Amino acid sequence: MVLRGEIKNAETLGRMLQQGRLLRGLSQRQLADELGISQRYVWEMESGNPTIFTDRLFQVMRATGMHLHVEIDEGKTNRG
């Protein structure tokens, strides 16, 4: 099964990042260790709190008629 969603803002991006992580069966700490980043950074991304960068990114996308979509392929999320 493939999960799909349109990313319209930082909040929906955070939710989809969290879903992808959860489908892989990873904790925030495990993902952070795998990527060589802090667990706090993973938490901040998943929290979906807007930043200057994400606010401007989505503002530019809306102004230019762009749409961002994400797919999470549940069959390919397993570690190994």
Protein Blocks (a to p, Z undefined) as FASTA:
>chain_A
ZZddddfbfklmmmmmmmmmmmnopafklmmmmnopafklmmmmmnopacfklmmmmmmm
mmnopacdddddfklmpgZZ
